[in-house]
Structure formats: structure tokens, C-alpha cells
Amino acid sequence: MKQTILVVEDDKLIRDLIRIYLQKAGYEVVEAADGEEAKEVFLTNHPCLIILDLMLPKLTGEEFCTWVRAQERNEVSIIMLSAKSRTEDKINGLKMGADDYLVKPFEQEELLAHIEAVLRRTGQFCQKITYDGLCIKPRKGEVMLLNQKLKLTKHEFNLLYYFMENPNTVISRENLMNQLYPYADKLVLDRTIDAHIKKLRKKIEENPAMPKRIITVRGMGYKFVAE
């Protein structure tokens, strides 16, 4: 399960360099060029860590940091980037909610070392699978839809987790029943699986902004669409 990093930087050259370097290091990378765009990308992708330039158009890095902490106070790490090198600037950034503060210019290896250090401290809380605004957090037993918590039953949660671990793969009813009810009688459970999926679909697809995720593959089973 790759960890997702959001790079918020208005300089496209710097943003591209960071993205390419982090992708080579094995991270999923999403980007934003200003503070307002960063809000949308954040809500859609639920990153584990944000690399945040402070000098941004539309919404400053400080304002975006404050907004993020109001959304998920401790579930995302923030590394601030700034040309400001005074001690008081670093202290203000950390007090605002940053986990680390890196002064420009910096070497790519230095940035990666800071990322790894921060994630060593917080990574255990950052196991997520995200597809376009739908995010499951297995260790916390939570599901978020456009940054709002969904109330799922145990079976609905396990069903969604299995689907999201196996995207774009046709899964038979028998396979799903073995995941949810490994010791039960298949004859009793055929309709039960269908009922769980019907309820799960309603919960994750009721928002008109969300795409159809769980589709029926006639004669074969179900598939979770992640494109």
C-alpha cells in the first residue's frame, strides 16, 4: 500500500522535480499549484503527508495549514517549505501545525530524509486506500467519503476493504462469501451478499458527485471500479 504525498508548490519546475523524485522513491504523488486547488486535492486524495510551500497564490501556505488541521488534526503530516530561515519563522510554522520545516533551497536527498523521518513517527496512522474521494483506513476502521465519515456495519466495512484491495478485478460471490462468512452455509448466504452490496452501494454512491464503484458482472460476480 503506497503512501500518498501532496505537493503544494506554485513553481511548476520545483513541483515537477519533487514529484519525479518522490515517485522514484516509491510514493504516490498528487499536486496543487495554489492553496485553493490544494483543498480540493486534499479532500479527494487523503494524503499521508503534505509538502507545503508557504508563498502560494489565492490561499497562503499558513492559511492552508490552518484549514488542514481543522479537517484532520493528527492524521496527515505537514512539511513546510520556505525561504524564511529565521528561528522565529520556523517556530511559528511548527506552532501553526507543521511537523517539520525545511528552508529553501534544499537538496532532494535532504527532503526525502525529512519525509522519511516524519513518516517514521506518524506512518502507523497513515495506512489508507483512496479512490477519488472514497478513503478507507483499515487500522482505524474508518471510511471517509469526501472527507465525511460513513457509518458502515462490520460486514460492509470488510466487503469494501476487500474490494478496494482488489480494484478492477471481478470477484465471485463465492469468494466474497468466503471473506465475510468463511464457515457458513453457502445456500443461506447467496442473497445475504447481494443485500450487503446493495446497502454498501447506497452509502458510497448516494452522493451525486461520486462515480458508480461496484458493478455487477453478469454470471461472474462483482467488480470495484477504480479508474
C-alpha atoms as one frame of an Amber mdcrd trajectory, in Angstrom:
protein
   0.000   0.000   0.000   1.812   3.136  -1.221   1.696   6.288   0.841   0.345
   9.394  -0.895   2.119  12.748  -0.687   0.524  16.040  -1.702   2.985  18.586
  -3.110   1.658  22.154  -2.870   4.010  24.440  -4.779   3.256  27.234  -7.272
   6.590  26.904  -9.085   5.930  24.184 -11.684   9.609  23.353 -12.168  10.145
  22.740  -8.446   6.852  20.853  -8.221   7.775  18.589 -11.127  11.240  17.884
  -9.719   9.809  16.928  -6.332   7.106  14.753  -7.917   9.530  12.832 -10.125
  11.994  12.287  -7.288   9.334  11.071  -4.842   7.745   8.780  -7.420  11.134
   7.159  -7.963  11.346   6.724  -4.196   8.094   4.729  -4.282   5.465   7.286
  -3.229   2.180   8.195  -4.863   2.273  11.928  -5.594  -0.581  14.378  -6.169
  -0.075  18.080  -6.826  -1.575  21.532  -6.398  -0.347  24.898  -7.650  -2.201
  27.105  -5.164  -3.956  26.936  -1.816  -7.490  26.663  -3.163  -6.601  23.835
  -5.539  -4.794  22.132  -2.649  -8.061  21.973  -0.690  -9.782  20.048  -3.468
  -6.841  17.694  -3.998  -6.597  17.082  -0.250 -10.278  16.158   0.095 -10.123
  13.859  -2.914  -6.875  12.016  -2.192  -6.455  11.948   1.618  -2.644  12.186
   1.573  -0.447  10.889   4.370   1.892  13.855   4.110   1.824  17.357   2.613
   4.864  19.210   1.314   3.693  22.790   1.632   5.261  25.903   0.160   4.282
  28.966   2.181   4.282  31.578  -0.601   1.177  30.499  -2.540  -1.403  32.381
  -4.617  -5.113  32.511  -3.645  -4.526  30.992  -0.210  -1.224  31.171   1.639
   0.553  28.110   2.952  -0.142  29.258   6.503  -3.866  29.572   5.779  -3.961
  26.178   4.104  -2.125  24.590   7.041  -4.689  26.034   9.468  -7.526  24.723
   7.284  -5.985  21.225   7.107  -5.603  20.995  10.864  -9.281  21.857  11.205
 -10.110  18.913   8.894  -7.764  16.176  10.126  -5.755  17.397  13.072  -3.405
  14.471  13.514  -3.938  12.182  10.529  -1.772  13.989   7.997   1.783  15.251
   8.377   2.950  18.611   7.025   6.438  19.673   5.995   6.629  23.395   5.313
   8.980  24.783   2.657  10.100  28.382   2.894  12.924  30.768   2.052  12.429
  32.256   5.508  15.243  30.926   7.638  14.875  32.874  10.884  14.336  30.840
  14.026  11.091  32.676  14.778   9.722  31.751  11.326  10.430  28.069  11.970
   8.851  28.263  15.419   5.733  29.958  14.020   5.388  27.251  11.357   5.648
  24.460  13.898   3.187  26.168  16.229   0.764  26.538  13.332   0.661  22.768
  12.896   3.637  21.754  10.761   5.537  18.607  11.701   8.742  19.829  10.096
  10.169  22.948   8.441  12.672  22.929   5.582  14.457  26.032   4.317  14.853
  26.667   0.579  16.997  25.901  -1.309  17.399  22.255  -0.346  18.748  19.059
  -1.864  16.277  16.384  -2.938  18.013  13.836  -0.715  17.532  16.210   2.219
  13.795  16.495   1.532  13.472  12.714   1.292  15.291  12.291   4.612  12.852
  14.725   6.265   9.869  12.873   4.750  11.118   9.503   5.971  11.794  10.882
   9.446   8.294  12.349   9.728   6.601   9.204   8.410   8.567   7.045  10.851
   6.818   8.980  13.596   3.362   9.125  12.041   3.205   6.408   9.373   1.429
   3.889  11.587  -1.622   6.168  11.465  -1.432   6.588   7.711  -2.497   3.296
   6.187  -5.140   4.321   3.683  -6.566   3.294   0.326  -8.123   6.169  -1.611
 -10.009   6.425  -4.884 -11.477   9.799  -5.889 -12.775  10.952  -2.529 -13.510
   7.491  -1.099 -10.951   6.586   1.554 -10.726   3.530   3.804  -8.478   3.448
   6.872  -8.116  -0.227   7.822  -6.240   0.270  11.089  -8.753   2.801  12.368
 -11.801   1.033  10.972 -12.982   4.219   9.263 -14.345   5.090   5.831 -14.408
   8.668   4.543 -16.485   9.928   1.625 -15.479  13.445   0.518 -13.992  13.918
   3.994 -17.171  12.859   5.799 -17.239   9.686   7.891 -19.508   6.903   6.690
 -21.293   4.582   9.085 -20.774   1.029   7.864 -21.542  -2.277   9.507 -18.688
  -4.694  10.142 -19.588  -6.749   7.065 -19.967  -3.658   4.863 -16.564  -2.409
   6.004 -14.875  -5.760   5.356 -16.580  -6.019   1.980 -15.443  -2.532   0.910
 -11.909  -3.150   2.168 -11.674  -6.352   0.129 -12.995  -4.586  -2.961 -10.580
  -1.651  -2.581  -7.642  -4.011  -2.083  -8.571  -5.715  -5.361  -9.651  -2.904
  -7.708 -10.800  -3.581 -11.276 -10.937  -7.313 -10.544 -14.026  -9.482 -10.970
 -14.751 -11.193  -7.643 -17.201 -14.072  -7.450 -19.998 -14.301  -4.887 -18.341
 -17.431  -3.530 -15.087 -15.532  -2.956 -16.945 -12.709  -1.212 -18.835 -15.159
   0.989 -15.577 -16.829   1.992 -14.209 -13.427   3.004 -17.242 -12.434   5.073
 -18.561 -15.788   6.293 -15.760 -18.379   5.997 -17.597 -21.065   7.963 -21.214
 -20.518   6.951 -23.528 -22.400   4.586 -23.362 -21.037   1.032 -27.056 -21.733
   0.367 -28.064 -19.426   3.194 -25.774 -16.615   2.167 -26.250 -16.062  -1.565
 -28.854 -13.337  -1.056 -27.074 -12.011   2.032 -24.058 -10.979  -0.045 -26.330
  -9.237  -2.542 -28.065  -7.420   0.310 -24.750  -6.223   1.778 -23.623  -4.945
  -1.611 -26.927  -3.157  -2.207 -26.607  -1.326   1.117 -22.918  -0.578   0.558
 -23.616   0.830  -2.896 -26.242   3.148  -1.480 -23.828   4.502   1.126 -20.815
   5.085  -1.138 -22.706   6.171  -4.252 -25.530   8.267  -2.799 -23.537  11.476
  -3.323 -24.136  12.551  -6.955 -20.504  13.664  -7.168 -19.316  10.089  -6.692
 -18.976   7.632  -9.593 -20.557   4.177  -9.682 -17.997   1.976  -7.975 -19.370
  -1.528  -7.506 -20.721  -3.029 -10.700 -22.338  -6.378 -11.363 -20.603  -8.627
 -13.881 -23.396 -10.934 -15.018 -22.713 -14.594 -14.380 -19.349 -13.843 -12.712
 -19.754 -11.626  -9.649 -18.846  -8.029  -8.791 -16.097  -5.568  -9.589 -14.894
  -2.427  -7.795 -14.101   0.140 -10.499 -11.070   2.323  -9.794 -10.017   4.384
 -12.804
